[in-house]
């Protein structure tokens, strides 16, 4: 499956990062740093994309790229 650009909205609050993904409503992720946040986002997206029989897709996000303040961050979603 080809890579897909996602629009990730990140905010930092009380020393932690929080994020949502425009393309996957219901995915809410947290992390102490951007690496943890990315791992949490991957897990949330896997659960959303899981098949009814329980098959969970193997996927990964590229490194999160923070955009200028007031705009969403972006990442590439790669389904393995």
N, CA and C of each residue as an Amber inpcrd file, in Angstrom:
protein
   240
   0.8510000  -1.1760000   0.0000000   0.0000000   0.0000000   0.0000000
   0.8980000   1.2410000   0.0000000   0.5520000   2.2600000  -0.7640000
   1.3900000   3.4530000  -0.8420000   1.3610000   4.2640000   0.4520000
   2.3900000   5.0840000   0.6110000   2.4380000   5.9690000   1.7630000
   1.3010000   6.9740000   1.6770000   0.8790000   7.4430000   2.8150000
  -0.2290000   8.3910000   2.8810000   0.1290000   9.4730000   3.8900000
   0.0180000  10.7180000   3.4950000   0.3140000  11.8280000   4.4120000
  -0.8610000  11.9930000   5.3730000  -0.5290000  12.0500000   6.6580000
  -1.5320000  12.2660000   7.6940000  -1.3540000  13.6550000   8.2850000
  -2.4440000  14.2110000   8.7650000  -2.4200000  15.5120000   9.4220000
  -2.5750000  15.2640000  10.9250000  -1.4780000  15.4320000  11.6380000
  -1.4080000  15.1370000  13.0690000  -1.4100000  16.4620000  13.8210000
  -2.3460000  16.6130000  14.7190000  -2.4330000  17.8370000  15.5180000
  -1.8160000  17.5480000  16.8910000  -0.7300000  18.2490000  17.1670000
   0.0450000  18.0070000  18.3880000  -0.0090000  19.2440000  19.2690000
  -0.1290000  19.0030000  20.5600000   0.0270000  20.0950000  21.5130000
   0.8620000  19.5860000  22.6830000   1.5960000  20.4900000  23.2780000
   2.3970000  20.1490000  24.4500000   1.7310000  20.7710000  25.6580000
   1.5620000  19.9600000  26.6770000   0.8910000  20.4290000  27.8900000
   1.5010000  19.7250000  29.0890000   1.9310000  20.4820000  30.0620000
   2.5050000  19.9360000  31.2970000   3.6480000  18.9560000  31.0230000
   4.4900000  19.2680000  30.0540000   5.6580000  18.4380000  29.7720000
   5.3690000  17.1740000  28.9800000   4.1610000  17.0160000  28.4860000
   3.8050000  15.8350000  27.6790000   3.2130000  16.3010000  26.3490000
   3.2890000  15.4220000  25.3560000   2.7120000  15.7030000  24.0450000
   1.3980000  14.9500000  23.8960000   0.4280000  15.6030000  23.2650000
  -0.8790000  15.0190000  22.9700000  -1.1250000  15.1710000  21.4840000
  -1.7650000  14.1970000  20.8600000  -2.0040000  14.3040000  19.4260000
  -3.2970000  13.6220000  19.0110000  -3.8740000  14.1640000  17.9440000
  -4.9910000  13.5420000  17.2440000  -4.6170000  13.5000000  15.7690000
  -5.3340000  12.6700000  15.0080000  -5.0700000  12.5180000  13.5790000
  -6.3660000  12.8300000  12.8400000  -6.3160000  13.8460000  11.9710000
  -7.5230000  14.2620000  11.2480000  -8.1600000  13.1050000  10.4820000
  -7.3280000  12.2690000   9.8650000  -7.8350000  11.1840000   9.0210000
  -8.3980000  10.0030000   9.8180000  -8.1220000   9.9420000  11.1230000
  -8.6000000   8.8430000  11.9610000  -9.2490000   9.4010000  13.2280000
 -10.4830000   9.9120000  13.1030000 -11.1670000  10.4220000  14.2920000
 -11.2340000   9.3230000  15.3600000 -11.0370000   9.7100000  16.5770000
 -11.0660000   8.7440000  17.6640000  -9.6790000   8.3190000  18.1120000
  -8.6550000   8.5860000  17.3090000  -7.2890000   8.2740000  17.7260000
  -6.7720000   9.4600000  18.5360000  -6.4540000   9.1890000  19.8010000
  -5.8670000  10.1680000  20.7020000  -4.6230000   9.5270000  21.2800000
  -3.4940000  10.2040000  21.1710000  -2.2370000   9.6300000  21.6250000
  -1.5290000  10.6000000  22.5540000  -0.7170000  10.0420000  23.4560000
   0.1010000  10.8540000  24.3500000   1.5050000  10.2720000  24.4010000
   2.4480000  11.0970000  24.8080000   3.8170000  10.6380000  24.9840000
   4.6550000  11.7010000  25.6610000   5.6910000  11.2650000  26.3580000
   6.5930000  12.2050000  27.0230000   7.5170000  12.8970000  26.0400000
   7.7020000  12.2980000  24.8660000   8.5100000  12.9080000  23.8090000
   7.8990000  12.4990000  22.4680000   8.4480000  13.0180000  21.3660000
   7.8570000  12.7350000  20.0550000   7.9790000  11.2640000  19.6640000
   9.0120000  10.5700000  20.1340000   9.1470000   9.1350000  19.8510000
   8.0340000   8.3310000  20.5040000   7.7730000   8.6030000  21.7790000
   6.6750000   7.9220000  22.4760000   5.3280000   8.2860000  21.8450000
   5.1850000   9.5370000  21.4750000   3.9400000   9.9730000  20.8460000
   3.7160000   9.2260000  19.5380000   4.7550000   9.0960000  18.7360000
   4.6350000   8.3760000  17.4600000   4.2250000   6.9220000  17.7000000
   4.8460000   6.2560000  18.6780000   4.4970000   4.8640000  18.9840000
   3.0370000   4.7560000  19.4290000   2.5780000   5.7060000  20.2150000
   1.1920000   5.7040000  20.6750000   0.2290000   5.9360000  19.5060000
   0.6010000   6.8240000  18.5800000  -0.2160000   7.0470000  17.3910000
  -0.3010000   5.7870000  16.5360000   0.8270000   5.1070000  16.3580000
   0.8320000   3.8650000  15.5690000  -0.1230000   2.8440000  16.1710000
  -0.0730000   2.6950000  17.4910000  -0.9590000   1.7390000  18.1560000
  -2.4270000   2.1100000  17.9610000  -2.7560000   3.3930000  18.1030000
  -4.1370000   3.8310000  17.9190000  -4.6390000   3.5930000  16.5030000
  -3.7940000   3.8760000  15.5200000  -4.1950000   3.6680000  14.1270000
  -4.3400000   2.1840000  13.8310000  -3.4450000   1.3480000  14.3760000
  -3.5790000  -0.1100000  14.1910000  -4.9350000  -0.5930000  14.6930000
  -5.3350000  -0.1150000  15.8650000  -6.6170000  -0.5480000  16.4320000
  -7.7940000  -0.0970000  15.5790000  -7.7350000   1.1160000  15.0420000
  -8.8080000   1.6150000  14.1750000  -8.8890000   0.7850000  12.8910000
  -7.7310000   0.3960000  12.3430000  -7.6840000  -0.3240000  11.0760000
  -7.8060000  -1.8400000  11.2310000  -7.8890000  -2.3390000  12.4530000
  -7.9760000  -3.7830000  12.6960000  -9.2150000  -4.3720000  12.0220000
  -9.0540000  -5.5490000  11.4860000 -10.1580000  -6.2630000  10.8450000
 -11.1100000  -6.7920000  11.9130000 -12.3910000  -6.9920000  11.5660000
 -13.3610000  -7.5140000  12.5370000 -12.9130000  -8.8360000  13.1710000
 -12.1820000  -9.6600000  12.4520000 -11.7160000 -10.9320000  12.9980000
 -10.5370000 -10.8020000  13.9280000 -10.0380000  -9.5810000  14.1180000
  -8.9480000  -9.3730000  15.0490000  -7.5950000  -9.1870000  14.4060000
  -7.4950000  -9.3080000  13.0640000  -6.2150000  -9.0970000  12.4090000
  -5.8620000  -7.6090000  12.4760000  -4.6940000  -7.3310000  13.0670000
  -4.2340000  -5.9610000  13.2260000  -3.1170000  -5.7220000  12.2080000
  -3.2390000  -4.6990000  11.3710000  -2.2190000  -4.4630000  10.3460000
  -0.8940000  -4.0260000  10.9550000   0.1810000  -4.3880000  10.2800000
   1.5030000  -3.9390000  10.6660000   1.7390000  -2.6260000   9.9330000
   1.9630000  -1.5630000  10.6550000   2.1840000  -0.2630000  10.0310000
   3.1660000   0.5250000  10.8660000   3.6790000   1.5850000  10.2720000
   4.5660000   2.4850000  11.0020000   4.3700000   3.8960000  10.4880000
   4.6840000   4.8420000  11.3300000   4.6660000   6.2450000  10.9600000
   6.1060000   6.7100000  10.8030000   6.3110000   7.5930000   9.8630000
   7.6230000   8.2200000   9.7620000   7.7950000   9.1460000  10.9640000
   8.9800000   9.6960000  11.0950000   9.2420000  10.6450000  12.1640000
   8.2580000  11.8060000  12.0590000   7.7360000  12.2350000  13.1870000
   6.8240000  13.3720000  13.1950000   7.6040000  14.6360000  12.8640000
   7.0520000  15.4310000  11.9830000   7.6870000  16.6830000  11.5760000
   6.8120000  17.8280000  12.0590000   7.3180000  18.5670000  13.0190000
   6.5470000  19.6830000  13.5420000   6.5660000  20.8310000  12.5490000
   5.4140000  21.3780000  12.2970000   5.2540000  22.4980000  11.3870000
   5.2130000  23.7810000  12.2150000   5.2120000  24.9380000  11.5720000
   5.1240000  26.1950000  12.3320000   3.9030000  26.2080000  13.2500000
   4.0140000  26.9370000  14.3190000   2.9380000  27.0270000  15.3030000
   1.6070000  27.3570000  14.6370000   0.5700000  26.6730000  15.0690000
  -0.7660000  26.9170000  14.5390000  -1.1250000  26.0500000  13.3500000
  -0.1850000  25.2290000  12.8700000  -0.4800000  24.3220000  11.7640000
  -0.2360000  22.8960000  12.2380000  -0.8960000  21.9190000  11.6260000
  -0.7020000  20.5380000  12.0640000   0.6770000  20.0240000  11.6960000
   1.1400000  19.0500000  12.4390000   2.3530000  18.3330000  12.0810000
   1.9770000  17.3560000  10.9820000   2.9590000  16.6780000  10.4160000
   2.6540000  15.6830000   9.4080000   3.5200000  14.4600000   9.6160000
   3.0620000  13.3520000   9.0830000   3.8090000  12.1020000   9.1290000
   3.3520000  11.2540000   7.9540000   4.2020000  10.3580000   7.5260000
   3.8420000   9.4060000   6.4680000   3.4550000   8.0930000   7.1290000
   2.3330000   7.5430000   6.7330000   1.8540000   6.2510000   7.2200000
   2.2700000   5.1980000   6.2060000   2.9580000   4.1620000   6.6660000
   3.3940000   3.0920000   5.7890000   2.8020000   1.7910000   6.2860000
   1.9790000   1.1520000   5.4680000   1.4050000  -0.1370000   5.8190000
   2.3500000  -1.2140000   5.2990000   2.7730000  -2.0940000   6.1760000
   3.7080000  -3.1430000   5.7780000   2.9790000  -4.3430000   5.2320000
